[in-house]
Amino acid sequence: MKPVILLATLALMLISAPAFAYIDPGTGSFLVQGIIAVVIGVGVTGKLYWSKIKAFLTGKPIEQDEDDDE
């Protein structure tokens, strides 16, 4: 029974009609906001872990601040 369902699904995918869909300007701004959020997220994450990344690449130990005695 499963091969029949697979063949029917493939047949329906091959004979599908084109959709003349409309993408409004809000969709474009939504995509731009998503890209900006990803860029800012990567930047903030990089800043948070910059000392660890730098220590890993240079082979030097991480410098501790004197205020980090908690």
C-alpha positions as CSV (number, residue, x, y, z in Angstrom):
1,M,0.0,0.0,0.0
2,K,2.9,2.4,0.7
3,P,4.2,2.4,-2.9
4,V,0.8,3.4,-4.1
5,I,0.7,6.4,-1.8
6,L,4.3,7.4,-2.9
7,L,3.4,7.1,-6.6
8,A,0.2,9.2,-6.1
9,T,2.1,11.9,-4.2
10,L,4.8,12.0,-6.9
11,A,2.1,12.2,-9.6
12,L,0.3,15.1,-7.9
13,M,3.6,17.0,-7.5
14,L,4.4,16.6,-11.2
15,I,1.0,17.7,-12.5
16,S,0.6,20.7,-10.2
17,A,-0.4,24.0,-11.8
18,P,1.6,27.2,-11.4
19,A,0.4,29.5,-8.6
20,F,0.3,33.1,-9.6
21,A,0.8,34.3,-6.1
22,Y,1.2,37.8,-4.9
23,I,4.0,38.7,-2.4
24,D,3.2,42.0,-0.8
25,P,5.8,44.6,0.4
26,G,5.4,43.4,4.0
27,T,7.0,40.1,3.1
28,G,10.1,41.9,1.8
29,S,10.4,44.0,5.0
30,F,9.9,40.8,7.1
31,L,12.8,39.1,5.3
32,V,15.0,42.2,5.7
33,Q,14.2,42.3,9.5
34,G,15.1,38.6,9.7
35,I,18.5,39.2,8.0
36,I,19.2,42.1,10.3
37,A,18.3,40.0,13.3
38,V,20.7,37.3,12.3
39,V,23.6,39.7,11.6
40,I,23.1,41.4,15.0
41,G,22.8,38.1,16.8
42,V,26.0,36.8,15.3
43,G,27.7,40.1,16.2
44,V,26.5,40.0,19.9
45,T,27.5,36.3,20.2
46,G,30.9,37.1,18.7
47,K,31.4,39.9,21.2
48,L,30.4,37.7,24.1
49,Y,32.9,35.0,23.2
50,W,35.7,37.2,21.6
51,S,38.1,36.7,24.5
52,K,37.7,32.9,24.3
53,I,38.1,32.9,20.5
54,K,41.2,35.1,20.7
55,A,42.7,32.9,23.5
56,F,42.0,29.8,21.4
57,L,43.6,31.2,18.2
58,T,46.7,32.7,19.9
59,G,47.3,29.9,22.5
60,K,47.4,32.4,25.4
61,P,45.4,32.0,28.5
62,I,42.3,34.1,29.0
63,E,43.0,37.3,31.0
64,Q,40.8,37.6,34.1
65,D,39.6,41.0,35.3
66,E,40.2,41.8,39.0
67,D,36.4,42.4,39.4
68,D,35.5,38.8,38.5
69,D,36.1,37.4,42.0
70,E,32.5,36.5,42.6
